[in-house]
Amino acid sequence: MPNKNHPVSHRRLGYVEHIYRSGAEFGAFVAVRIVRVSGPLTVDVLQASLQDAQNEIALLRASMTGSGELQVATTADLPLSIVGRRSPEQWKEMAIAALLQRFPDGSLLWRAWFLESADGQNHEVLLAFHHSISDGSAITWLVNRLLEKCQARLKGQAVQHAAQPLPPAADKRLPGLGITRAIQFAWHHVIKMFQRGDRAIQQLVDSPHVPADDRTTSIRFLKLSADSTNGLLTTVKREQATVEGTLMAAMLRASLKVVGTTTKPFTCFTSINLRPVCQVDPDLFGCFVYWAETLQPVRPDSNFWDLARETSVAIRRSKQKRGLPPPALFKTVSGRVLHGIVNNRAMGRTNAVGVSNLGRIDLLDDFSPLQINEMYSLAAQQAIGNAVHLISGSVYDRIMATLMFTSPISKAVADTFVENFQAELTAACEL
């Protein structure tokens, strides 16, 4: 626990942080990164490297107070759990469990687990974060920094140190939005209210009327080979689509195969990285991710790449129209809005499918004697989220992704969806 009597710094929560704090009360907005690593990584080396990172990065020593402040302690206990690796699939179970652990006021905003194998060569490192201090860019940067420190210790070299102070709130960095943007955002949500229920999500789930506390998330992990990834990216470029639009097209066609023909549009969720808009250093911790939605009709006879292009354009337009958070006055109603989403009987946001494409995850090429084999990202969405949510990233020229299914989607439907999704991407790679 942070030492609250001797904070090194503190500030009021920004309104974006307030939104994530409100969501965390319902068990939402937990980000998990899984790093599968081989090589002579030991508990002592990992503990020392994680302690270095926590000492350097203010937000890894931070907690949220009941009075609405972010407070950073001078020192804090390392939230690392050491677990003996009993089976090759154990990390999957632990990753799902990590999504369900909340971050109450007063606790640190991150946790770590080390699954140490008996042979001393194959391990998993799991990192979980309160969403207010994480996004894809910053977590990847932390993984790089952490593994560099491990590498230096294993080679007997000097370990580099660089402090990162407590950053100002994200909303302090956003450009002025103006009344026009606020009206657009508000009108978008008014339209959503009137359209509620008339969406294809109702056909993806066994029963949409499940209380938030009874919803769960089941995960499927996917990996494309380097050849398949290269073939897909090459074809995406040739067909003048985007990777995000292409992944969404595969999600939509997989959905259609599950529900059969439908005249209702699928509500699509896409994430937006606000760091370029804010002109913020991508290495800086603090969440700069927002989201946008599109309504996408899908015909059984639609050509895959026509749909990919349509979806790419729709996503781009949605980001341009509603790509920034609302003005700070929405802070006053964010808790009420989230409570309404959670208690919406039709599964929270009522998004049928969602895609969060992290793009190329730029790890350093050489961490020898350690080697990164796989890396995946997860997000807790069951209280507020989509029926099916994909998080993907390209690691060492291979696409690695997770498909997250919010109950009450059955295991049989989830398995069928994964088969259909993989078949769509495989067929697209072969064109």
N, C-alpha and C positions, 0 to 999 in steps of 0.2 A: 504494500500500500504506500502511496506517496506520503511523505511527512508534511501534513497540512500546516504545521506550526512554522515551517521555514520554507515557504514557496520562493523559488528564484524569480518567478514572474507570474502574472495573472492578468486576465482581461475579461470583459463581458463576452458572452457567446454572441457570434453573429447570427443573423436570422437563418442562414442556411444550416448552421450548426444546431440551432434550435429545432429545425425540421428533423434533422437526423436524430437528435436527442429524443424528440417525441416519438419518432418511428421505432427507436430502440426499445422504448417502453413496451412495445407490442411484439418484440422479438424480431423486428425487421432491421435491414441495413447493417448486417454483419458481413464483412468481406473476408474471404479465406483464400490464401495462396498456398499451393502444394508444390514443393520442389523435391523431385526424386533424384537423388545423387548417389553416385558410386565412388568408392575410394576410401582412404584411411581416415575418415572423419570420426573424431572421438567426442565424447561428452565434454571433456575439459576444453577442447579447442572451440567447440560450438558455444559453450557457456561464456568463455572469455570474449569471443567475438560479438555475441549478442549483448554482453554487458558493455562493451565498448560502444556499440551502436546506441544503446539506451542512454549512456552517459553523454553522448554527443548530440542526440536528437531530442530537443525539448518535448516534442509531442509524444515521445515514447515514455515520458515521465509525467504525463498530464492526466488529470481527472476532471470530471464535470461535477460541480457542486450543486446542491439543492437551490442555491440562490441565483443560479444561472451564470456562473463564471467558469472559465477554463483556467485551471490552476496547475502550475508546474512545480514539482518538488525538486530540491537540490539533489537528493538521491532517492532511489526507489528500488524495491526488491525486484529481482528478475523474474518475470512470469513465465518460466520455462518448466515444462513437465517432461521427464524422461520416461519413455515407454519401451519395454522390450518388444521387439518385432516378432510376433508369433506366426504370421502368415503373410504371403505376398500381397493379399487383398486387404490387410488390416487398415491401411492408410485411408481407404475409401470410407470405411465405417467411421473412422475418427474425423474425417473431413466433414461428414454429414452431421456428426455430433457437435462439432465445433460451431456449426451454423446456429445451433439452438442455444448456445450459452450467451446470456445477456451481459451487458456492461452497466451495472447499476451506478448511480451517483457515488462518487468517492473512490471507485475502482480505477485502475489503469485502463487505458483504452486499447490495449492489445494483449495478446497471449501467444505463446509458442509451444510447440511440441516437437520432440525428437524421437523418432522411431529408429532405434539402434538395432541393427541386425546382428545375429550371433556370429556371422562370418566376418564382421567388422568391415564389410565392403559395400553393402547395399542398404541405403537408408532413405528415410523421408523426413523432411523438415516442413512442418505446418505452421503457418503464421495467420492469425485471425486478428481483425481490426474493427473497431467501431468505425462506421462509414465516414464520420466527420474528419478522421485523420488519414483517410486512405483514398487512393484511386490507382488505376492501373500503372500510371507513370511512376508515382512515388514508390509503390510496392516493388516494382521492377528495379528501381534505383537502390532500394534497401537490400534486395537480394544480391545485386552486384556488389554493394559495399560489404555485406556480410561475408560473401564467399571470398572476396579479396582478402579480408582479414583472416579467414580460416586458412587460405592458401599461404599467406605470409607466415603464420604460426607453424604450419606443417613444414615449411621450407626453412624455418629458423631465421626469417628475415624480419626487418623492422616493420611494425604495424603502423599504418598511417592513421592520423586523427584529424578530424575537421568538425568543428562545432556547428550546429544548426539551431539558431535561437527560435523562440516561439514566434510564429508568423502572425501577422494581423488576420482578422477574420476575412473569409473569402469575399463577402459582399463589399468589403472596403476596396477591393481591387477591381470589381466589375465596372464597366463603363456606365455612364448615366443612361437609363433606359427610356425615360420620358413617358408621358401619358399615353401616347399611341401604343407603345408596347404593352403597357398595363391593360389597356382596353382589349387588345388582341388576345392577350392571355386569358382575361376574364371571360370574353365572349366564347373562346374555345371551350372553356369548362362549362359554360351555360349550355352550349350545344351538346356536349357530352352527357349532361344531365338528362336532356330530352331524348337522347338516343339510347339511354341505358336499357339493356335487355334485348335490344334488337341486333344482336351480334352473334357471330358463329361460335363464340366461346361456349355458349350454352350447349352446343352439340359435342364439344370435346370432352366434357366431364360427365361422370356418372350422375352426379347430383350437385348442382351449383350451390345449394343452400346448406353450407357447412360453416358452423361458427369458427371464428379465427383460431381459437385455442385448440380446435380439433384438426386444423389443417397441418399437413406435413410436406416436406420436400424430399423427393427421391431423385437420385443423380445417376446419370450415365456418362461415362468418360469415353471420348473419341479421339483418335489420332490418325491423320492421313500421312502416308509415306511422303518422302521428299519428292519422288517422281509425281505422285498424284497432286501434291500441293503445287508444284511447278506447273503441271498441266492445267490445273484450275486457274491459277493466277494469269497464265498466258492467255487462256481462253477468255477470262473476264476482260482483259485489256482489249483483245481482238473484237469482242462483242460490244465494247463501249458501255460496259456496266461497271458497277463498283463491287468490291468484295462484300460489303455490308448488304447491298441490294441482292447480290447473288445468294448469300446465306439465307436472307429473308425469303427469297423465292423458293429455295429448297424447303424451308420450314413451312411455307404456305402450302406447297404441293403435298408435303407429307401430311399436313393437317387435313387436306381435302381427301386424301386416300383413307384417312381414319373415319371421317364423318360422312363420306359420300357426297353427292352433289348438294349444294346449298346455295340459295340466293342471297344469304346474309353475308355482309362483308366481314372480313377478319380484322380485328383491331390490332395493329402492330405497334410494338414498343421499341424504340431505339435510344441508345444512350448517346450523350454528347460530351466531349471533352472540352471544358471551358478554358483550359489553360492558354490556348492561343489567343482567345478573346481577351483574357485578363492580362496577357503578356507576363505570365508568371514563369519562373524557372521550373522546368518539368521535374527537377530533382527535389523540389520543396514538398514536404508533407502537407496535408490538408486537402480535403475533398473538393474537387472542381468538376464534378460530373453532374450532369442534369439529364433530362430525358425529353423526348418528343413522341408524338403518336400520329399514326396515319390509319385511315380506313381503306382496306384493300380488297376489292372483289376478286375472286379467283374462279376461273371457268375450268371445267374438267379437260377441255380440249386446248387450253392455253399452251403456247409454246414456252418452254422453260426460259429461253433467253429473252423473249419478248417480255415475260413477266419480270425477269431480273432487271431489265432496263426500266420498265414501268416503276418497279419498286425503288430502284436507285434514284429516279427523279422525284418520286413521292417523298422519300426520306430526306433528300436534299432540300426540297421546298419546306418540309415541316421544320427542319432545323433552322432554316432562314426565318420562318415566321415565328416560331415559338422556341427558339434555341437558348434563350436566356431565362434565368429565374425571374419571378415577379419582383416588384419593388419591395422595399423592406417593410412596408405596412402589412404585407401578407404574414409577417412574423406573428402578428397578433391573433391570426386565425389558423395558423398552421396546425396546432394541436387539434383543433376542432375538425379541420379538414381531414387529417390523418385518421382521427377516430371514426369519422364517417366512412372513409374508405375501408378501414378494417372491418367495420360492422355492416358493410354492404353485403347483403346475402348472396349476391352474384359474384363472389370471389374477388373482393377487393377492387382493383383497378378495372377489372373486366377486360384486360388485354388477352387476346387469344394466344399470340406468340410474341416473343421479344428477342431481339438480337443485340448483344453488346460485343462489338468487334474491337479488340484492343490493338489490332494491327500487328506490326512487327514488334516483337518483344526483344529489345536489343540487349542481350546478355553479352558479356565479354567472351571472346572466342576461347580463351585458355584459362582454366582454373586449376590446371594440373598441380598436384596429383589427383584432384577431384574432377569428376565429370558429371555434367547435368544431363540426365536422360529424358526426363519429362517435366512439364510444369503446367499446372491447371489453376484456374480461378473459379471461385464459387461466390454466390451471394445469397443471403437469407431473404427470401421473398414471400414465404408462405402466408404471412399475415396480410400483405398488401398487393401481392404480385400477380404475375402472368400465369396462365395455364401452363405454358411451356416457354422456357427462357434459355437461350444459348449464350454462352460466353466463350469467345474464341480468341486465339492469338497465334501468331506464327513464331515458333521458337526453333532456331537453327534450321530454317527453311522447311519446317514441318508444321502444319496446322494442328494444334492441340486444343480440344474444346470440351466443354461440359454442357450437357443438356439437363435442365432442372425441371421437374414436373411437380406442380403443386397439386396435392390431393384436393378433391377426390378423383383424380385421374388414376385409373387402375393400373396395376403392373402390366397387364396384358396390353392395354392401350399404349403405355409407355414403350414397351418392347417393340410393338408394331410401328410406332412413330419413329423410333431410332432406326429400324430396318429401312423404312421408307426414306428417311432423311439421307442415310448413307447411300442408298441406291440413287437418289437424285443427284448427289454430289459426284458419285462415281460416273454416272452417265454424262454429267456435264464435263468431267475431266477428259472423257474419251472423245468428245466432239472435235 
